[in-house]
Amino acid sequence: MASEISIGTEFMSRGNHPRKCTVADIYKTYNAAGELIKIMYAATHDFAGQTVTEHDIPAATIIRGLITD
């Protein structure tokens, strides 16, 4: 399921003040044997006219808030 998330995917964050976020980068961690260990994401959103980037967002957060057109 996480492999379906690509750069440009839009989702709504959770919490008291949800924001529309866009996936900006994908971080993949490999061990010494070359095995994929973890996938995390970076996303951006606008706040007071500035672009804010958040790092280390898990795939579950993005999937939960996917925006479908």
Beta strands, then each sheet from edge to edge (+ up, - down):
strand 1: 10-12
strand 2: 20-30
strand 3: 36-47
strand 4: 50-57
sheet 1: 1+ 2- 3+ 4-
end
